[in-house]
Amino acid sequence: YPTRTMGGGNAQKSAKARADKMAKDKGKGGGSQLASNAKAMNIQCKVCMQTFLSTATELKLKEHSDNKHPKNDFYACFPHLKVETAE
């Protein structure tokens, strides 16, 4: 009886697809996002110098102010958010 080889199962197809994707993504740079996340940390509490992502909502900043600095005003922590009213 001649030996026949099977066409390949799901595991083989998955492994080939994974290898192809890794080869395709090899030149993209990939890796860690830590450097880009550090660059995005551009909101800073002026009391404790903790940094926040630029996408942090005012609600999150208010929570930080209330929890960490209850004796200080919100605008003491984040003076750049104070809206000047024209009179």
GUTOR-447487 format. One record per residue (C-alpha): x negated, y negated, z negated. Coordinates in Angstrom, 2 decimals. Example, Ala and Ser with C-alpha at 12.3 -4.5 7.8 and 13.67 -1.06 7.14 Angstrom:
residues 2
         u         v         w
    -12.30      4.50     -7.80
    -13.67      1.06     -7.14
END
This chain:
residues 87
         u         v         w
      0.00      0.00      0.00
     -1.38     -3.43      0.89
     -1.68     -5.90     -1.95
      0.56     -8.88     -1.58
      0.01    -12.19     -3.27
      2.98    -14.02     -4.62
      3.77    -17.56     -3.52
      3.12    -19.13     -6.89
      5.46    -19.78     -9.77
      6.58    -22.87    -11.59
      3.53    -22.88    -13.84
      1.19    -22.92    -10.86
      3.17    -25.70     -9.18
      3.17    -27.75    -12.38
     -0.57    -27.28    -12.84
     -1.24    -28.35     -9.23
      1.02    -31.40     -9.59
     -0.73    -32.35    -12.84
     -4.17    -31.98    -11.22
     -3.08    -34.04     -8.21
     -1.72    -36.81    -10.45
     -4.91    -36.86    -12.53
     -6.99    -37.14     -9.36
     -4.78    -39.97     -8.07
     -4.87    -41.87    -11.39
     -8.62    -41.43    -11.81
     -9.50    -44.72    -10.12
     -6.80    -46.79    -11.80
     -8.77    -47.52    -14.94
     -6.15    -45.96    -17.26
     -7.17    -45.41    -20.80
     -6.36    -47.46    -23.83
     -4.20    -50.57    -24.00
     -5.89    -51.84    -27.15
     -7.78    -54.59    -25.34
     -4.72    -55.93    -23.56
     -2.66    -55.71    -26.76
     -5.30    -57.71    -28.62
     -5.15    -60.42    -25.96
     -1.35    -60.59    -26.31
     -1.60    -61.30    -30.06
     -1.30    -65.05    -29.81
      1.22    -66.00    -32.52
     -0.46    -66.41    -35.88
      0.89    -67.06    -39.36
     -0.98    -70.10    -40.68
     -0.68    -68.92    -44.31
     -2.12    -65.39    -44.10
     -3.52    -65.46    -40.53
     -1.64    -62.31    -39.50
     -1.22    -62.13    -35.74
      1.91    -61.19    -33.81
      2.52    -60.25    -30.19
      3.65    -63.07    -27.97
      6.92    -61.19    -27.47
      7.79    -61.27    -31.19
     11.23    -62.73    -31.77
     11.87    -65.63    -34.09
     13.90    -63.23    -36.25
     10.83    -61.02    -36.81
      8.73    -64.06    -37.67
     11.43    -65.22    -40.10
     11.40    -61.77    -41.74
      7.64    -62.04    -42.16
      7.96    -65.51    -43.66
     10.72    -64.47    -46.07
      9.05    -61.23    -47.18
      5.40    -62.24    -47.37
      5.64    -65.94    -48.23
      8.92    -66.58    -50.06
      7.57    -69.76    -51.70
      6.53    -71.30    -48.38
      8.75    -72.81    -45.75
      9.14    -70.92    -42.44
      7.55    -73.84    -40.60
      4.56    -73.74    -42.95
      3.84    -70.28    -41.54
      4.68    -71.08    -37.92
      4.47    -74.85    -37.37
      4.40    -74.51    -33.58
      8.05    -73.35    -33.68
      9.25    -76.56    -35.28
     11.48    -78.45    -32.87
     10.90    -82.17    -32.90
     14.12    -84.17    -32.66
     13.92    -87.39    -30.70
     15.54    -90.24    -32.58
END
